[in-house]
Amino acid sequence: MAPEKLEESLHWLKHDDEERARLNNQHRVLIHVIDNKIIHAPIDHSTITRIADLDALAAYLDTIPTATGQTRQYDGLDMSPANFPASYPENFHYGVYNILQPVPEELKEKYDLVHVRLLVAALSKEDVSTVLDNLAQLLRTGGWIQWDELDGDSWAGRVHSSHVREINELVRKHMETKGMELYGKSPSQPSQRVREIFNTVKNGSELKDDINSTYLWSCTRSTKMILLASGKPNVEEEFQRLARGAKADIQRDGIFWDSDEHVLFAQKK
């Protein structure tokens, strides 16, 4: 796959100030939903010396406790430098890397922990195994991957708004044209303690307005990009109809955006 196709497939929202603001707000809300815990993987924090974040939002990982005198390096990796902060501490490093490309030698087996978030919706079925192989190559033996993800069934499917359902269907059809899909829940495996599920309604009631606005912002921004790419006439009118309609539905009916966030983790043996 050519580099430009790689970038298109992994991030079809524009890299700009609005997108950075959306990602930062999304992070704040999603962390709250998963019990305000940065790390769920059963790893001894005192053993972590180097962490990679594939969202390039590595700054929030600095809240992981460190032992007295312990030094730790945080690496934010992204396919575009557009999301890199203008300034950051000395122990933070940011670099360009696309997870669908071969892992550079200088990154192989360097990390105790690799964090990934909301990547599934940008992957084709054929890409999943490539990503997993590359993530494993980033880890040292004994290191952990933590992957935070929303399941496709509940991303917008449980929101009782005709406009939100229309947006959800528009996103699904767009992803199908790109060879992608929204994945549903994986089968439950109670014997394998590698997955935790958190729900916005159960875990975020005091942030109802923030959760609603975050998910609605994500949905409508995605919708506008898709409509613009379609080349259809009257894009702005259609976008406003969907965005205003979804917002009105949520406000009028007191809707709380009901969605599940999964936290999966695995150790490299």
Buried (B, 14 or more C-beta within 10 A) or exposed (E): BEEEEBBEBBBBBEBEEEBBEBBEBBBEBBBBBBEEEBBBBEBEBEEBBBBBBBBBBBBBBBEBEEEEEEEBBBBBBBBEEBBBEEEBEEEBBBBEBBBBEEBEEEBBBBBBBBBBBBBBBBBBEEBEEBBBEBBBBBBBEEBBBBBBBBBBBBBBBBBEBEBBBBBBEBBBEBBEEEEBBBBEEEEEEEEEEEBBBBBBBEBBEEBBEBBBBBBBBBBBBBBBBBBEEEEEEEBEEBBEEBBEBBBEBBEEEEBBBBBBBBBBBBBBE
